[in-house]
Amino acid sequence: MAAIDGAVAKRMRLISSMTIALGLTAAADAVPEISGIFSVGDTTRFVLVESETGESSRWVTIGQEFGGYRLVSFDSSTQTLTVERDGSVQVVGLKTAVIKELVIVHSGSVRLGSGDGATVQKIVLILDQESAFPLGDGVTVYLKPKRRADGNLEYASRWERVGADGTKELLSAPKVIARPGQGFSIFCDGMEFELKP
């Protein structure tokens, strides 16, 4: 009986090892998904998320890499990104958990920064997910929209400045409540995030 138990235990260890190895291979081969899209003029930036680990990138653009994948091209009509790794080309889209009701597309103007800041034609925000918008001078505004019970949208913002030594300073964390499709402005430390539909 002990020999049978030993053989069974050995087989179970082998199956367990194979399962772990297959899991690691799947995680290593996981293609990132788009979590955020940000366009200024001719430049489009993306936040990518590794589907297995949940790790997200900073804002990256065509030609840059994340998780071993190089960003090759973006099709704005389908909101899909072509990525390449080790000669294998794949097309990725918004996170699979994201459905139309969770995506907010602002197609008016978005003004970022101080007086002569950038003007954006379109941003895509995902409900309950934070997106980062670099404003310059080390200042980044993080914006997280959520739908309230009354149907309005609440935009929680967090304004941070990164110092020369790499330390982060929280400047402000205001919230704005707006009707869907309504514009708003948030000011902090002489900078502005303004959204006009």
Contacts in CASP RR format, 6 or more apart in sequence:
PFRMAT RR
TARGET T0000
AUTHOR 0000-0000-0000
METHOD contacts of the structure
MODEL  1
MAAIDGAVAKRMRLISSMTIALGLTAAADAVPEISGIFSVGDTTRFVLVE
SETGESSRWVTIGQEFGGYRLVSFDSSTQTLTVERDGSVQVVGLKTAVIK
ELVIVHSGSVRLGSGDGATVQKIVLILDQESAFPLGDGVTVYLKPKRRAD
GNLEYASRWERVGADGTKELLSAPKVIARPGQGFSIFCDGMEFELKP
26 52 0 8 1.000
27 52 0 8 1.000
27 53 0 8 1.000
30 50 0 8 1.000
30 51 0 8 1.000
30 52 0 8 1.000
30 53 0 8 1.000
31 51 0 8 1.000
31 69 0 8 1.000
31 83 0 8 1.000
31 90 0 8 1.000
31 92 0 8 1.000
32 48 0 8 1.000
32 49 0 8 1.000
32 50 0 8 1.000
32 51 0 8 1.000
32 57 0 8 1.000
32 66 0 8 1.000
32 67 0 8 1.000
32 69 0 8 1.000
32 83 0 8 1.000
32 92 0 8 1.000
33 48 0 8 1.000
33 49 0 8 1.000
33 51 0 8 1.000
33 92 0 8 1.000
33 93 0 8 1.000
33 94 0 8 1.000
33 95 0 8 1.000
33 96 0 8 1.000
34 46 0 8 1.000
34 47 0 8 1.000
34 48 0 8 1.000
34 49 0 8 1.000
34 79 0 8 1.000
34 81 0 8 1.000
34 92 0 8 1.000
34 93 0 8 1.000
34 94 0 8 1.000
34 95 0 8 1.000
35 46 0 8 1.000
35 47 0 8 1.000
35 48 0 8 1.000
35 49 0 8 1.000
35 56 0 8 1.000
35 94 0 8 1.000
35 95 0 8 1.000
35 126 0 8 1.000
35 129 0 8 1.000
36 46 0 8 1.000
36 47 0 8 1.000
36 94 0 8 1.000
36 124 0 8 1.000
36 125 0 8 1.000
36 126 0 8 1.000
36 129 0 8 1.000
36 131 0 8 1.000
37 44 0 8 1.000
37 45 0 8 1.000
37 46 0 8 1.000
37 79 0 8 1.000
37 123 0 8 1.000
37 124 0 8 1.000
38 44 0 8 1.000
38 45 0 8 1.000
38 46 0 8 1.000
38 47 0 8 1.000
38 59 0 8 1.000
38 120 0 8 1.000
38 123 0 8 1.000
38 124 0 8 1.000
38 131 0 8 1.000
38 133 0 8 1.000
39 45 0 8 1.000
39 76 0 8 1.000
39 120 0 8 1.000
39 121 0 8 1.000
39 122 0 8 1.000
39 123 0 8 1.000
40 112 0 8 1.000
40 118 0 8 1.000
40 119 0 8 1.000
40 120 0 8 1.000
41 120 0 8 1.000
41 121 0 8 1.000
43 61 0 8 1.000
44 61 0 8 1.000
44 62 0 8 1.000
44 74 0 8 1.000
44 76 0 8 1.000
45 59 0 8 1.000
45 60 0 8 1.000
45 61 0 8 1.000
46 57 0 8 1.000
46 59 0 8 1.000
46 60 0 8 1.000
46 61 0 8 1.000
46 71 0 8 1.000
46 74 0 8 1.000
46 81 0 8 1.000
47 56 0 8 1.000
47 57 0 8 1.000
47 58 0 8 1.000
47 59 0 8 1.000
47 60 0 8 1.000
47 131 0 8 1.000
47 132 0 8 1.000
48 56 0 8 1.000
48 57 0 8 1.000
48 60 0 8 1.000
48 66 0 8 1.000
48 69 0 8 1.000
48 81 0 8 1.000
48 92 0 8 1.000
49 55 0 8 1.000
49 56 0 8 1.000
49 57 0 8 1.000
49 95 0 8 1.000
50 56 0 8 1.000
50 67 0 8 1.000
51 95 0 8 1.000
51 96 0 8 1.000
57 66 0 8 1.000
57 67 0 8 1.000
58 132 0 8 1.000
59 132 0 8 1.000
59 134 0 8 1.000
60 66 0 8 1.000
60 71 0 8 1.000
61 71 0 8 1.000
62 71 0 8 1.000
62 72 0 8 1.000
62 73 0 8 1.000
62 74 0 8 1.000
63 70 0 8 1.000
63 71 0 8 1.000
63 72 0 8 1.000
64 70 0 8 1.000
64 71 0 8 1.000
65 71 0 8 1.000
68 85 0 8 1.000
69 83 0 8 1.000
69 84 0 8 1.000
69 85 0 8 1.000
70 83 0 8 1.000
70 84 0 8 1.000
70 85 0 8 1.000
71 81 0 8 1.000
71 82 0 8 1.000
71 83 0 8 1.000
72 81 0 8 1.000
72 82 0 8 1.000
72 83 0 8 1.000
72 84 0 8 1.000
72 89 0 8 1.000
73 81 0 8 1.000
73 82 0 8 1.000
74 80 0 8 1.000
74 81 0 8 1.000
74 82 0 8 1.000
75 81 0 8 1.000
75 82 0 8 1.000
79 93 0 8 1.000
79 94 0 8 1.000
79 124 0 8 1.000
80 91 0 8 1.000
80 92 0 8 1.000
80 93 0 8 1.000
81 91 0 8 1.000
81 92 0 8 1.000
81 93 0 8 1.000
82 89 0 8 1.000
82 90 0 8 1.000
82 91 0 8 1.000
82 92 0 8 1.000
83 89 0 8 1.000
83 90 0 8 1.000
83 91 0 8 1.000
83 92 0 8 1.000
84 90 0 8 1.000
94 103 0 8 1.000
94 124 0 8 1.000
94 126 0 8 1.000
95 126 0 8 1.000
98 126 0 8 1.000
101 127 0 8 1.000
102 126 0 8 1.000
102 127 0 8 1.000
102 128 0 8 1.000
103 124 0 8 1.000
103 125 0 8 1.000
103 126 0 8 1.000
103 127 0 8 1.000
104 124 0 8 1.000
104 125 0 8 1.000
104 126 0 8 1.000
104 127 0 8 1.000
104 145 0 8 1.000
104 153 0 8 1.000
104 180 0 8 1.000
105 122 0 8 1.000
105 123 0 8 1.000
105 124 0 8 1.000
105 125 0 8 1.000
106 122 0 8 1.000
106 123 0 8 1.000
106 125 0 8 1.000
106 181 0 8 1.000
106 195 0 8 1.000
106 197 0 8 1.000
107 121 0 8 1.000
107 122 0 8 1.000
107 197 0 8 1.000
108 121 0 8 1.000
108 122 0 8 1.000
108 195 0 8 1.000
108 196 0 8 1.000
108 197 0 8 1.000
109 119 0 8 1.000
109 120 0 8 1.000
109 121 0 8 1.000
109 194 0 8 1.000
109 195 0 8 1.000
109 196 0 8 1.000
110 119 0 8 1.000
110 120 0 8 1.000
110 123 0 8 1.000
110 193 0 8 1.000
110 194 0 8 1.000
110 195 0 8 1.000
110 196 0 8 1.000
111 117 0 8 1.000
111 118 0 8 1.000
111 119 0 8 1.000
111 120 0 8 1.000
111 192 0 8 1.000
111 193 0 8 1.000
111 194 0 8 1.000
111 196 0 8 1.000
112 118 0 8 1.000
112 119 0 8 1.000
112 120 0 8 1.000
112 133 0 8 1.000
112 135 0 8 1.000
112 141 0 8 1.000
112 192 0 8 1.000
112 193 0 8 1.000
112 194 0 8 1.000
113 135 0 8 1.000
113 136 0 8 1.000
113 139 0 8 1.000
113 191 0 8 1.000
113 192 0 8 1.000
113 193 0 8 1.000
114 135 0 8 1.000
114 190 0 8 1.000
114 191 0 8 1.000
114 192 0 8 1.000
115 192 0 8 1.000
117 135 0 8 1.000
123 131 0 8 1.000
123 195 0 8 1.000
125 131 0 8 1.000
125 143 0 8 1.000
125 145 0 8 1.000
126 145 0 8 1.000
127 145 0 8 1.000
127 146 0 8 1.000
127 147 0 8 1.000
128 144 0 8 1.000
128 145 0 8 1.000
128 146 0 8 1.000
129 144 0 8 1.000
130 142 0 8 1.000
130 143 0 8 1.000
130 144 0 8 1.000
130 158 0 8 1.000
131 142 0 8 1.000
131 143 0 8 1.000
131 144 0 8 1.000
132 140 0 8 1.000
132 141 0 8 1.000
132 142 0 8 1.000
133 140 0 8 1.000
133 141 0 8 1.000
133 142 0 8 1.000
133 143 0 8 1.000
133 193 0 8 1.000
134 140 0 8 1.000
135 141 0 8 1.000
135 191 0 8 1.000
135 193 0 8 1.000
136 191 0 8 1.000
137 161 0 8 1.000
137 191 0 8 1.000
138 161 0 8 1.000
138 162 0 8 1.000
138 163 0 8 1.000
139 159 0 8 1.000
139 160 0 8 1.000
139 161 0 8 1.000
139 171 0 8 1.000
139 189 0 8 1.000
139 191 0 8 1.000
140 159 0 8 1.000
140 160 0 8 1.000
140 161 0 8 1.000
140 162 0 8 1.000
141 157 0 8 1.000
141 158 0 8 1.000
141 159 0 8 1.000
141 186 0 8 1.000
141 188 0 8 1.000
141 191 0 8 1.000
141 193 0 8 1.000
142 157 0 8 1.000
142 158 0 8 1.000
142 159 0 8 1.000
142 160 0 8 1.000
143 155 0 8 1.000
143 156 0 8 1.000
143 157 0 8 1.000
143 193 0 8 1.000
144 155 0 8 1.000
144 156 0 8 1.000
144 157 0 8 1.000
145 153 0 8 1.000
145 154 0 8 1.000
145 155 0 8 1.000
145 156 0 8 1.000
146 153 0 8 1.000
146 154 0 8 1.000
146 156 0 8 1.000
147 153 0 8 1.000
147 154 0 8 1.000
148 154 0 8 1.000
148 177 0 8 1.000
151 180 0 8 1.000
152 177 0 8 1.000
152 178 0 8 1.000
152 179 0 8 1.000
152 180 0 8 1.000
153 177 0 8 1.000
153 178 0 8 1.000
153 179 0 8 1.000
153 180 0 8 1.000
154 175 0 8 1.000
154 176 0 8 1.000
154 177 0 8 1.000
155 175 0 8 1.000
155 176 0 8 1.000
155 177 0 8 1.000
155 178 0 8 1.000
155 184 0 8 1.000
155 186 0 8 1.000
156 173 0 8 1.000
156 175 0 8 1.000
157 172 0 8 1.000
157 173 0 8 1.000
157 174 0 8 1.000
157 175 0 8 1.000
157 176 0 8 1.000
157 186 0 8 1.000
157 193 0 8 1.000
158 170 0 8 1.000
158 172 0 8 1.000
158 173 0 8 1.000
159 170 0 8 1.000
159 171 0 8 1.000
159 172 0 8 1.000
159 173 0 8 1.000
159 188 0 8 1.000
159 189 0 8 1.000
159 191 0 8 1.000
160 168 0 8 1.000
160 169 0 8 1.000
160 170 0 8 1.000
160 171 0 8 1.000
161 168 0 8 1.000
161 169 0 8 1.000
161 171 0 8 1.000
161 189 0 8 1.000
162 168 0 8 1.000
162 169 0 8 1.000
163 169 0 8 1.000
171 188 0 8 1.000
171 189 0 8 1.000
172 188 0 8 1.000
172 189 0 8 1.000
174 186 0 8 1.000
174 188 0 8 1.000
176 184 0 8 1.000
176 186 0 8 1.000
178 184 0 8 1.000
181 197 0 8 1.000
182 197 0 8 1.000
183 195 0 8 1.000
183 196 0 8 1.000
183 197 0 8 1.000
184 194 0 8 1.000
184 195 0 8 1.000
185 192 0 8 1.000
185 193 0 8 1.000
185 194 0 8 1.000
185 195 0 8 1.000
186 192 0 8 1.000
186 193 0 8 1.000
186 194 0 8 1.000
END
